[in-house]
Amino acid sequence: MIKALYTRVELQKLATSSYKYSGTHVLSIRSVPRLVDSLYFLKLSFVYTTLHLFEVYTWNIKYNFKI
């Protein structure tokens, strides 16, 4: 199981800040490089885990073992 690098609240703090401009709430992005690196890491972890599980599944079918 992949452990989340950040909680939802931490991601919100990293990703956005809010301010008012002419009475309208505006969201701005900050810490983009760190956030993008984290998202790439999660994507790579997901792909690696998926490929590993597929390999185990096909190996079990090939050798007639139960999962």
PDB file of N, CA, C and O in Angstrom:
ATOM      1  N   MET A   1       0.846  -1.175   0.000  1.00  0.00           N
ATOM      2  CA  MET A   1       0.000   0.000   0.000  1.00  0.00           C
ATOM      3  C   MET A   1       0.894   1.242   0.000  1.00  0.00           C
ATOM      4  O   MET A   1       1.868   1.321   0.749  1.00  0.00           O
ATOM      5  N   ILE A   2       0.554   2.188  -0.834  1.00  0.00           N
ATOM      6  CA  ILE A   2       1.329   3.422  -0.936  1.00  0.00           C
ATOM      7  C   ILE A   2       0.861   4.390   0.137  1.00  0.00           C
ATOM      8  O   ILE A   2      -0.330   4.686   0.240  1.00  0.00           O
ATOM      9  N   LYS A   3       1.791   4.875   0.925  1.00  0.00           N
ATOM     10  CA  LYS A   3       1.458   5.835   1.966  1.00  0.00           C
ATOM     11  C   LYS A   3       1.421   7.231   1.351  1.00  0.00           C
ATOM     12  O   LYS A   3       2.311   7.610   0.591  1.00  0.00           O
ATOM     13  N   ALA A   4       0.394   7.980   1.686  1.00  0.00           N
ATOM     14  CA  ALA A   4       0.266   9.340   1.160  1.00  0.00           C
ATOM     15  C   ALA A   4       1.404  10.203   1.690  1.00  0.00           C
ATOM     16  O   ALA A   4       1.742  10.152   2.872  1.00  0.00           O
ATOM     17  N   LEU A   5       1.985  10.994   0.799  1.00  0.00           N
ATOM     18  CA  LEU A   5       3.067  11.880   1.208  1.00  0.00           C
ATOM     19  C   LEU A   5       2.541  13.067   2.004  1.00  0.00           C
ATOM     20  O   LEU A   5       3.205  13.573   2.909  1.00  0.00           O
ATOM     21  N   TYR A   6       1.346  13.497   1.650  1.00  0.00           N
ATOM     22  CA  TYR A   6       0.745  14.646   2.313  1.00  0.00           C
ATOM     23  C   TYR A   6      -0.716  14.356   2.600  1.00  0.00           C
ATOM     24  O   TYR A   6      -1.365  13.611   1.865  1.00  0.00           O
ATOM     25  N   THR A   7      -1.227  14.942   3.661  1.00  0.00           N
ATOM     26  CA  THR A   7      -2.661  14.863   3.909  1.00  0.00           C
ATOM     27  C   THR A   7      -3.349  15.873   3.001  1.00  0.00           C
ATOM     28  O   THR A   7      -2.695  16.717   2.388  1.00  0.00           O
ATOM     29  N   ARG A   8      -4.658  15.781   2.920  1.00  0.00           N
ATOM     30  CA  ARG A   8      -5.419  16.697   2.066  1.00  0.00           C
ATOM     31  C   ARG A   8      -5.201  18.144   2.493  1.00  0.00           C
ATOM     32  O   ARG A   8      -5.043  19.027   1.651  1.00  0.00           O
ATOM     33  N   VAL A   9      -5.194  18.383   3.793  1.00  0.00           N
ATOM     34  CA  VAL A   9      -5.001  19.739   4.314  1.00  0.00           C
ATOM     35  C   VAL A   9      -3.604  20.258   3.966  1.00  0.00           C
ATOM     36  O   VAL A   9      -3.449  21.420   3.589  1.00  0.00           O
ATOM     37  N   GLU A  10      -2.586  19.397   4.094  1.00  0.00           N
ATOM     38  CA  GLU A  10      -1.224  19.818   3.751  1.00  0.00           C
ATOM     39  C   GLU A  10      -1.109  20.144   2.268  1.00  0.00           C
ATOM     40  O   GLU A  10      -0.431  21.100   1.889  1.00  0.00           O
ATOM     41  N   LEU A  11      -1.780  19.338   1.418  1.00  0.00           N
ATOM     42  CA  LEU A  11      -1.756  19.628  -0.013  1.00  0.00           C
ATOM     43  C   LEU A  11      -2.426  20.960  -0.317  1.00  0.00           C
ATOM     44  O   LEU A  11      -1.956  21.723  -1.161  1.00  0.00           O
ATOM     45  N   GLN A  12      -3.529  21.233   0.377  1.00  0.00           N
ATOM     46  CA  GLN A  12      -4.200  22.513   0.166  1.00  0.00           C
ATOM     47  C   GLN A  12      -3.293  23.666   0.565  1.00  0.00           C
ATOM     48  O   GLN A  12      -3.256  24.693  -0.113  1.00  0.00           O
ATOM     49  N   LYS A  13      -2.561  23.502   1.661  1.00  0.00           N
ATOM     50  CA  LYS A  13      -1.635  24.553   2.087  1.00  0.00           C
ATOM     51  C   LYS A  13      -0.503  24.729   1.079  1.00  0.00           C
ATOM     52  O   LYS A  13      -0.089  25.853   0.795  1.00  0.00           O
ATOM     53  N   LEU A  14      -0.002  23.614   0.537  1.00  0.00           N
ATOM     54  CA  LEU A  14       1.066  23.689  -0.453  1.00  0.00           C
ATOM     55  C   LEU A  14       0.579  24.291  -1.762  1.00  0.00           C
ATOM     56  O   LEU A  14       1.255  25.119  -2.373  1.00  0.00           O
ATOM     57  N   ALA A  15      -0.596  23.866  -2.178  1.00  0.00           N
ATOM     58  CA  ALA A  15      -1.041  24.175  -3.527  1.00  0.00           C
ATOM     59  C   ALA A  15      -1.661  25.554  -3.669  1.00  0.00           C
ATOM     60  O   ALA A  15      -1.459  26.221  -4.684  1.00  0.00           O
ATOM     61  N   THR A  16      -2.402  25.984  -2.681  1.00  0.00           N
ATOM     62  CA  THR A  16      -3.166  27.207  -2.899  1.00  0.00           C
ATOM     63  C   THR A  16      -3.074  28.158  -1.725  1.00  0.00           C
ATOM     64  O   THR A  16      -2.888  27.763  -0.574  1.00  0.00           O
ATOM     65  N   SER A  17      -3.211  29.406  -2.061  1.00  0.00           N
ATOM     66  CA  SER A  17      -3.455  30.429  -1.060  1.00  0.00           C
ATOM     67  C   SER A  17      -4.614  31.255  -1.594  1.00  0.00           C
ATOM     68  O   SER A  17      -4.898  31.232  -2.792  1.00  0.00           O
ATOM     69  N   SER A  18      -5.266  31.964  -0.735  1.00  0.00           N
ATOM     70  CA  SER A  18      -6.459  32.690  -1.130  1.00  0.00           C
ATOM     71  C   SER A  18      -6.324  34.150  -0.729  1.00  0.00           C
ATOM     72  O   SER A  18      -5.808  34.463   0.345  1.00  0.00           O
ATOM     73  N   TYR A  19      -6.780  35.023  -1.579  1.00  0.00           N
ATOM     74  CA  TYR A  19      -6.827  36.439  -1.231  1.00  0.00           C
ATOM     75  C   TYR A  19      -8.001  37.071  -1.959  1.00  0.00           C
ATOM     76  O   TYR A  19      -8.532  36.512  -2.918  1.00  0.00           O
ATOM     77  N   LYS A  20      -8.394  38.246  -1.487  1.00  0.00           N
ATOM     78  CA  LYS A  20      -9.523  38.937  -2.101  1.00  0.00           C
ATOM     79  C   LYS A  20      -9.010  40.017  -3.039  1.00  0.00           C
ATOM     80  O   LYS A  20      -8.103  40.779  -2.705  1.00  0.00           O
ATOM     81  N   TYR A  21      -9.607  40.064  -4.212  1.00  0.00           N
ATOM     82  CA  TYR A  21      -9.290  41.102  -5.183  1.00  0.00           C
ATOM     83  C   TYR A  21     -10.614  41.642  -5.701  1.00  0.00           C
ATOM     84  O   TYR A  21     -11.379  40.918  -6.340  1.00  0.00           O
ATOM     85  N   SER A  22     -10.880  42.894  -5.429  1.00  0.00           N
ATOM     86  CA  SER A  22     -12.144  43.538  -5.824  1.00  0.00           C
ATOM     87  C   SER A  22     -13.352  42.757  -5.318  1.00  0.00           C
ATOM     88  O   SER A  22     -14.342  42.597  -6.032  1.00  0.00           O
ATOM     89  N   GLY A  23     -13.264  42.272  -4.080  1.00  0.00           N
ATOM     90  CA  GLY A  23     -14.388  41.572  -3.467  1.00  0.00           C
ATOM     91  C   GLY A  23     -14.547  40.120  -3.899  1.00  0.00           C
ATOM     92  O   GLY A  23     -15.496  39.455  -3.485  1.00  0.00           O
ATOM     93  N   THR A  24     -13.630  39.620  -4.726  1.00  0.00           N
ATOM     94  CA  THR A  24     -13.708  38.242  -5.212  1.00  0.00           C
ATOM     95  C   THR A  24     -12.555  37.435  -4.639  1.00  0.00           C
ATOM     96  O   THR A  24     -11.415  37.898  -4.605  1.00  0.00           O
ATOM     97  N   HIS A  25     -12.864  36.220  -4.186  1.00  0.00           N
ATOM     98  CA  HIS A  25     -11.803  35.337  -3.693  1.00  0.00           C
ATOM     99  C   HIS A  25     -10.989  34.814  -4.873  1.00  0.00           C
ATOM    100  O   HIS A  25     -11.550  34.321  -5.851  1.00  0.00           O
ATOM    101  N   VAL A  26      -9.674  34.924  -4.778  1.00  0.00           N
ATOM    102  CA  VAL A  26      -8.771  34.465  -5.826  1.00  0.00           C
ATOM    103  C   VAL A  26      -7.838  33.423  -5.216  1.00  0.00           C
ATOM    104  O   VAL A  26      -7.296  33.623  -4.129  1.00  0.00           O
ATOM    105  N   LEU A  27      -7.657  32.315  -5.921  1.00  0.00           N
ATOM    106  CA  LEU A  27      -6.729  31.276  -5.481  1.00  0.00           C
ATOM    107  C   LEU A  27      -5.439  31.403  -6.276  1.00  0.00           C
ATOM    108  O   LEU A  27      -5.464  31.589  -7.492  1.00  0.00           O
ATOM    109  N   SER A  28      -4.321  31.302  -5.588  1.00  0.00           N
ATOM    110  CA  SER A  28      -3.038  31.314  -6.291  1.00  0.00           C
ATOM    111  C   SER A  28      -2.264  30.056  -5.927  1.00  0.00           C
ATOM    112  O   SER A  28      -2.404  29.516  -4.830  1.00  0.00           O
ATOM    113  N   ILE A  29      -1.455  29.607  -6.858  1.00  0.00           N
ATOM    114  CA  ILE A  29      -0.681  28.386  -6.647  1.00  0.00           C
ATOM    115  C   ILE A  29       0.702  28.762  -6.149  1.00  0.00           C
ATOM    116  O   ILE A  29       1.341  29.668  -6.683  1.00  0.00           O
ATOM    117  N   ARG A  30       1.161  28.056  -5.113  1.00  0.00           N
ATOM    118  CA  ARG A  30       2.516  28.246  -4.606  1.00  0.00           C
ATOM    119  C   ARG A  30       3.134  26.879  -4.362  1.00  0.00           C
ATOM    120  O   ARG A  30       2.420  25.878  -4.289  1.00  0.00           O
ATOM    121  N   SER A  31       4.400  26.831  -4.240  1.00  0.00           N
ATOM    122  CA  SER A  31       5.127  25.568  -4.038  1.00  0.00           C
ATOM    123  C   SER A  31       4.857  24.566  -5.153  1.00  0.00           C
ATOM    124  O   SER A  31       4.769  23.364  -4.900  1.00  0.00           O
ATOM    125  N   VAL A  32       4.729  25.045  -6.360  1.00  0.00           N
ATOM    126  CA  VAL A  32       4.398  24.163  -7.476  1.00  0.00           C
ATOM    127  C   VAL A  32       5.462  23.088  -7.711  1.00  0.00           C
ATOM    128  O   VAL A  32       5.093  21.925  -7.873  1.00  0.00           O
ATOM    129  N   PRO A  33       6.757  23.409  -7.739  1.00  0.00           N
ATOM    130  CA  PRO A  33       7.734  22.338  -8.008  1.00  0.00           C
ATOM    131  C   PRO A  33       7.654  21.185  -7.012  1.00  0.00           C
ATOM    132  O   PRO A  33       7.737  20.020  -7.401  1.00  0.00           O
ATOM    133  N   ARG A  34       7.494  21.501  -5.742  1.00  0.00           N
ATOM    134  CA  ARG A  34       7.412  20.452  -4.718  1.00  0.00           C
ATOM    135  C   ARG A  34       6.150  19.621  -4.898  1.00  0.00           C
ATOM    136  O   ARG A  34       6.181  18.398  -4.763  1.00  0.00           O
ATOM    137  N   LEU A  35       5.046  20.282  -5.201  1.00  0.00           N
ATOM    138  CA  LEU A  35       3.785  19.579  -5.402  1.00  0.00           C
ATOM    139  C   LEU A  35       3.853  18.684  -6.635  1.00  0.00           C
ATOM    140  O   LEU A  35       3.392  17.543  -6.598  1.00  0.00           O
ATOM    141  N   VAL A  36       4.423  19.190  -7.726  1.00  0.00           N
ATOM    142  CA  VAL A  36       4.547  18.404  -8.954  1.00  0.00           C
ATOM    143  C   VAL A  36       5.453  17.199  -8.729  1.00  0.00           C
ATOM    144  O   VAL A  36       5.150  16.103  -9.200  1.00  0.00           O
ATOM    145  N   ASP A  37       6.563  17.389  -8.013  1.00  0.00           N
ATOM    146  CA  ASP A  37       7.447  16.264  -7.696  1.00  0.00           C
ATOM    147  C   ASP A  37       6.698  15.187  -6.919  1.00  0.00           C
ATOM    148  O   ASP A  37       6.871  13.997  -7.182  1.00  0.00           O
ATOM    149  N   SER A  38       5.875  15.595  -5.973  1.00  0.00           N
ATOM    150  CA  SER A  38       5.106  14.638  -5.176  1.00  0.00           C
ATOM    151  C   SER A  38       4.117  13.875  -6.047  1.00  0.00           C
ATOM    152  O   SER A  38       3.949  12.665  -5.891  1.00  0.00           O
ATOM    153  N   LEU A  39       3.463  14.582  -6.965  1.00  0.00           N
ATOM    154  CA  LEU A  39       2.494  13.923  -7.840  1.00  0.00           C
ATOM    155  C   LEU A  39       3.182  12.949  -8.795  1.00  0.00           C
ATOM    156  O   LEU A  39       2.655  11.868  -9.057  1.00  0.00           O
ATOM    157  N   TYR A  40       4.353  13.320  -9.317  1.00  0.00           N
ATOM    158  CA  TYR A  40       5.114  12.400 -10.166  1.00  0.00           C
ATOM    159  C   TYR A  40       5.534  11.163  -9.378  1.00  0.00           C
ATOM    160  O   TYR A  40       5.479  10.048  -9.896  1.00  0.00           O
ATOM    161  N   PHE A  41       5.952  11.354  -8.137  1.00  0.00           N
ATOM    162  CA  PHE A  41       6.345  10.223  -7.299  1.00  0.00           C
ATOM    163  C   PHE A  41       5.163   9.279  -7.078  1.00  0.00           C
ATOM    164  O   PHE A  41       5.312   8.061  -7.172  1.00  0.00           O
ATOM    165  N   LEU A  42       3.992   9.842  -6.784  1.00  0.00           N
ATOM    166  CA  LEU A  42       2.808   9.006  -6.574  1.00  0.00           C
ATOM    167  C   LEU A  42       2.448   8.246  -7.849  1.00  0.00           C
ATOM    168  O   LEU A  42       2.070   7.076  -7.795  1.00  0.00           O
ATOM    169  N   LYS A  43       2.566   8.918  -8.999  1.00  0.00           N
ATOM    170  CA  LYS A  43       2.266   8.263 -10.271  1.00  0.00           C
ATOM    171  C   LYS A  43       3.246   7.117 -10.526  1.00  0.00           C
ATOM    172  O   LYS A  43       2.831   6.025 -10.916  1.00  0.00           O
ATOM    173  N   LEU A  44       4.526   7.352 -10.314  1.00  0.00           N
ATOM    174  CA  LEU A  44       5.523   6.303 -10.513  1.00  0.00           C
ATOM    175  C   LEU A  44       5.312   5.134  -9.555  1.00  0.00           C
ATOM    176  O   LEU A  44       5.455   3.974  -9.942  1.00  0.00           O
ATOM    177  N   SER A  45       4.975   5.440  -8.310  1.00  0.00           N
ATOM    178  CA  SER A  45       4.715   4.384  -7.324  1.00  0.00           C
ATOM    179  C   SER A  45       3.517   3.541  -7.740  1.00  0.00           C
ATOM    180  O   SER A  45       3.533   2.317  -7.609  1.00  0.00           O
ATOM    181  N   PHE A  46       2.478   4.204  -8.243  1.00  0.00           N
ATOM    182  CA  PHE A  46       1.280   3.495  -8.688  1.00  0.00           C
ATOM    183  C   PHE A  46       1.609   2.579  -9.865  1.00  0.00           C
ATOM    184  O   PHE A  46       1.197   1.419  -9.884  1.00  0.00           O
ATOM    185  N   VAL A  47       2.345   3.093 -10.844  1.00  0.00           N
ATOM    186  CA  VAL A  47       2.706   2.294 -12.023  1.00  0.00           C
ATOM    187  C   VAL A  47       3.565   1.101 -11.611  1.00  0.00           C
ATOM    188  O   VAL A  47       3.334  -0.014 -12.080  1.00  0.00           O
ATOM    189  N   TYR A  48       4.551   1.321 -10.742  1.00  0.00           N
ATOM    190  CA  TYR A  48       5.419   0.234 -10.287  1.00  0.00           C
ATOM    191  C   TYR A  48       4.603  -0.849  -9.577  1.00  0.00           C
ATOM    192  O   TYR A  48       4.781  -2.038  -9.841  1.00  0.00           O
ATOM    193  N   THR A  49       3.712  -0.434  -8.681  1.00  0.00           N
ATOM    194  CA  THR A  49       2.893  -1.391  -7.933  1.00  0.00           C
ATOM    195  C   THR A  49       1.982  -2.170  -8.871  1.00  0.00           C
ATOM    196  O   THR A  49       1.828  -3.383  -8.728  1.00  0.00           O
ATOM    197  N   THR A  50       1.379  -1.473  -9.830  1.00  0.00           N
ATOM    198  CA  THR A  50       0.491  -2.133 -10.788  1.00  0.00           C
ATOM    199  C   THR A  50       1.248  -3.164 -11.617  1.00  0.00           C
ATOM    200  O   THR A  50       0.774  -4.285 -11.799  1.00  0.00           O
ATOM    201  N   LEU A  51       2.422  -2.789 -12.120  1.00  0.00           N
ATOM    202  CA  LEU A  51       3.217  -3.732 -12.915  1.00  0.00           C
ATOM    203  C   LEU A  51       3.662  -4.934 -12.089  1.00  0.00           C
ATOM    204  O   LEU A  51       3.666  -6.062 -12.583  1.00  0.00           O
ATOM    205  N   HIS A  52       4.031  -4.699 -10.850  1.00  0.00           N
ATOM    206  CA  HIS A  52       4.447  -5.798  -9.976  1.00  0.00           C
ATOM    207  C   HIS A  52       3.286  -6.761  -9.728  1.00  0.00           C
ATOM    208  O   HIS A  52       3.462  -7.977  -9.802  1.00  0.00           O
ATOM    209  N   LEU A  53       2.107  -6.226  -9.437  1.00  0.00           N
ATOM    210  CA  LEU A  53       0.945  -7.084  -9.199  1.00  0.00           C
ATOM    211  C   LEU A  53       0.578  -7.873 -10.454  1.00  0.00           C
ATOM    212  O   LEU A  53       0.197  -9.040 -10.365  1.00  0.00           O
ATOM    213  N   PHE A  54       0.692  -7.237 -11.624  1.00  0.00           N
ATOM    214  CA  PHE A  54       0.416  -7.933 -12.878  1.00  0.00           C
ATOM    215  C   PHE A  54       1.405  -9.074 -13.093  1.00  0.00           C
ATOM    216  O   PHE A  54       1.027 -10.159 -13.532  1.00  0.00           O
ATOM    217  N   GLU A  55       2.671  -8.821 -12.781  1.00  0.00           N
ATOM    218  CA  GLU A  55       3.704  -9.852 -12.921  1.00  0.00           C
ATOM    219  C   GLU A  55       3.415 -11.037 -11.997  1.00  0.00           C
ATOM    220  O   GLU A  55       3.528 -12.188 -12.420  1.00  0.00           O
ATOM    221  N   VAL A  56       3.051 -10.774 -10.763  1.00  0.00           N
ATOM    222  CA  VAL A  56       2.725 -11.841  -9.809  1.00  0.00           C
ATOM    223  C   VAL A  56       1.505 -12.620 -10.289  1.00  0.00           C
ATOM    224  O   VAL A  56       1.475 -13.848 -10.213  1.00  0.00           O
ATOM    225  N   TYR A  57       0.502 -11.902 -10.782  1.00  0.00           N
ATOM    226  CA  TYR A  57      -0.719 -12.546 -11.267  1.00  0.00           C
ATOM    227  C   TYR A  57      -0.422 -13.466 -12.452  1.00  0.00           C
ATOM    228  O   TYR A  57      -0.878 -14.610 -12.477  1.00  0.00           O
ATOM    229  N   THR A  58       0.339 -12.974 -13.431  1.00  0.00           N
ATOM    230  CA  THR A  58       0.642 -13.806 -14.605  1.00  0.00           C
ATOM    231  C   THR A  58       1.547 -14.981 -14.238  1.00  0.00           C
ATOM    232  O   THR A  58       1.408 -16.060 -14.813  1.00  0.00           O
ATOM    233  N   TRP A  59       2.455 -14.797 -13.308  1.00  0.00           N
ATOM    234  CA  TRP A  59       3.312 -15.888 -12.855  1.00  0.00           C
ATOM    235  C   TRP A  59       2.465 -16.974 -12.205  1.00  0.00           C
ATOM    236  O   TRP A  59       2.698 -18.163 -12.423  1.00  0.00           O
ATOM    237  N   ASN A  60       1.477 -16.564 -11.401  1.00  0.00           N
ATOM    238  CA  ASN A  60       0.599 -17.537 -10.745  1.00  0.00           C
ATOM    239  C   ASN A  60      -0.234 -18.312 -11.754  1.00  0.00           C
ATOM    240  O   ASN A  60      -0.463 -19.509 -11.577  1.00  0.00           O
ATOM    241  N   ILE A  61      -0.686 -17.652 -12.803  1.00  0.00           N
ATOM    242  CA  ILE A  61      -1.453 -18.346 -13.839  1.00  0.00           C
ATOM    243  C   ILE A  61      -0.550 -19.322 -14.589  1.00  0.00           C
ATOM    244  O   ILE A  61      -0.948 -20.452 -14.871  1.00  0.00           O
ATOM    245  N   LYS A  62       0.656 -18.885 -14.908  1.00  0.00           N
ATOM    246  CA  LYS A  62       1.587 -19.718 -15.673  1.00  0.00           C
ATOM    247  C   LYS A  62       1.926 -21.005 -14.923  1.00  0.00           C
ATOM    248  O   LYS A  62       2.026 -22.070 -15.533  1.00  0.00           O
ATOM    249  N   TYR A  63       2.099 -20.913 -13.627  1.00  0.00           N
ATOM    250  CA  TYR A  63       2.498 -22.078 -12.837  1.00  0.00           C
ATOM    251  C   TYR A  63       1.343 -22.704 -12.057  1.00  0.00           C
ATOM    252  O   TYR A  63       1.562 -23.540 -11.181  1.00  0.00           O
ATOM    253  N   ASN A  64       0.115 -22.297 -12.378  1.00  0.00           N
ATOM    254  CA  ASN A  64      -1.110 -22.862 -11.800  1.00  0.00           C
ATOM    255  C   ASN A  64      -1.165 -22.788 -10.277  1.00  0.00           C
ATOM    256  O   ASN A  64      -1.609 -23.728  -9.618  1.00  0.00           O
ATOM    257  N   PHE A  65      -0.723 -21.695  -9.738  1.00  0.00           N
ATOM    258  CA  PHE A  65      -0.849 -21.470  -8.303  1.00  0.00           C
ATOM    259  C   PHE A  65      -2.033 -20.551  -8.052  1.00  0.00           C
ATOM    260  O   PHE A  65      -2.385 -19.719  -8.888  1.00  0.00           O
ATOM    261  N   LYS A  66      -2.625 -20.717  -6.908  1.00  0.00           N
ATOM    262  CA  LYS A  66      -3.718 -19.820  -6.543  1.00  0.00           C
ATOM    263  C   LYS A  66      -3.143 -18.557  -5.925  1.00  0.00           C
ATOM    264  O   LYS A  66      -2.111 -18.571  -5.254  1.00  0.00           O
ATOM    265  N   ILE A  67      -3.849 -17.474  -6.177  1.00  0.00           N
ATOM    266  CA  ILE A  67      -3.400 -16.191  -5.611  1.00  0.00           C
ATOM    267  C   ILE A  67      -3.792 -16.127  -4.151  1.00  0.00           C
ATOM    268  O   ILE A  67      -3.512 -15.133  -3.480  1.00  0.00           O
TER     269      ILE A  67
END
